[in-house]
Amino acid sequence: MKKMNRAARVVCLAGIIIVCAGCAHKEPAKESRYPDGKLYPASYDKVWDAVHTLIFTDLGCVEKKVNKKKGSMETEWVSQLSTEGTSRWRIKAQLQHKQDGTLVLLDKDVEQREVIDKNDTRAKEKSKDQNPNSGWRHNTDDSAAADTLYQQLENKLK
């Protein structure tokens, strides 16, 4: 009888561990409230000026590509050092004239620097031969990174 109880306890404990491990996963990524962009009831020129001012004046980003005719803006990468490591981000904006306003699609790419083991000589040799953009991984934890930009843009257009 003791053997049955012990076996039953082991099976029960294993089941509890599996259930707890499944529940202990990371918090799900935040979804953007504007996956298809946001329509602003204003003229293309007014919205273009507001987006341009927000990104390049208010946020102080550096222009990489700007084409008003095509309705596109892109910033250079901005690097940040924090306790979690090095990360970088850039902003891309697409504007499109619509019948009832201007559609704005903002995207904030966030990447995290991959940690390389200092003792791994293969990683050191490999990093010498690669371009400066290697070693970064896209951060998919927060797809709502641009949502605050939409709110700031809305405030500018009031």
GIMO-V900584 format. One record per residue. SS is DSSP state (H for helix, E for strand, C for the rest). OMEGA is omega as a letter, one per 40 degrees, with the letter a starting at -180 (none if undefined). Layout:
BEGIN
ss=SS omega=OMEGA
ss=SS omega=OMEGA
END
This chain:
BEGIN
ss=C omega=a
ss=H omega=i
ss=H omega=i
ss=H omega=a
ss=H omega=i
ss=H omega=i
ss=H omega=i
ss=H omega=i
ss=H omega=a
ss=H omega=i
ss=H omega=i
ss=H omega=i
ss=H omega=i
ss=H omega=i
ss=H omega=i
ss=H omega=i
ss=H omega=i
ss=H omega=i
ss=H omega=a
ss=H omega=i
ss=H omega=i
ss=H omega=a
ss=H omega=a
ss=C omega=a
ss=C omega=a
ss=C omega=i
ss=C omega=a
ss=C omega=a
ss=C omega=i
ss=E omega=i
ss=C omega=i
ss=C omega=i
ss=C omega=a
ss=C omega=a
ss=C omega=i
ss=C omega=a
ss=C omega=a
ss=E omega=a
ss=E omega=i
ss=E omega=a
ss=C omega=a
ss=C omega=a
ss=C omega=a
ss=H omega=a
ss=H omega=a
ss=H omega=i
ss=H omega=i
ss=H omega=a
ss=H omega=a
ss=H omega=i
ss=H omega=a
ss=H omega=i
ss=H omega=i
ss=H omega=a
ss=H omega=a
ss=H omega=i
ss=H omega=a
ss=H omega=a
ss=C omega=i
ss=C omega=i
ss=C omega=a
ss=C omega=a
ss=E omega=i
ss=E omega=i
ss=E omega=i
ss=E omega=i
ss=E omega=a
ss=C omega=a
ss=C omega=i
ss=C omega=i
ss=C omega=a
ss=E omega=i
ss=E omega=i
ss=E omega=i
ss=E omega=i
ss=C omega=i
ss=C omega=i
ss=E omega=a
ss=E omega=i
ss=E omega=i
ss=E omega=i
ss=E omega=i
ss=C omega=i
ss=C omega=a
ss=E omega=a
ss=E omega=i
ss=E omega=i
ss=E omega=i
ss=E omega=i
ss=E omega=a
ss=E omega=i
ss=E omega=i
ss=E omega=i
ss=E omega=i
ss=E omega=a
ss=E omega=i
ss=E omega=i
ss=E omega=a
ss=C omega=a
ss=C omega=i
ss=E omega=a
ss=E omega=i
ss=E omega=a
ss=E omega=i
ss=E omega=a
ss=E omega=i
ss=E omega=i
ss=E omega=i
ss=E omega=i
ss=E omega=i
ss=E omega=i
ss=E omega=i
ss=E omega=i
ss=C omega=a
ss=C omega=i
ss=C omega=i
ss=C omega=a
ss=C omega=a
ss=C omega=a
ss=C omega=a
ss=H omega=i
ss=H omega=i
ss=H omega=i
ss=H omega=a
ss=H omega=a
ss=H omega=a
ss=H omega=i
ss=H omega=a
ss=H omega=a
ss=C omega=a
ss=C omega=a
ss=C omega=i
ss=C omega=i
ss=C omega=i
ss=C omega=i
ss=E omega=i
ss=E omega=a
ss=E omega=i
ss=C omega=a
ss=C omega=a
ss=C omega=a
ss=E omega=i
ss=C omega=i
ss=C omega=a
ss=C omega=a
ss=C omega=a
ss=H omega=i
ss=H omega=i
ss=H omega=i
ss=H omega=a
ss=H omega=i
ss=H omega=i
ss=H omega=i
ss=H omega=i
ss=H omega=i
ss=H omega=a
ss=C omega=a
ss=C omega=none
END
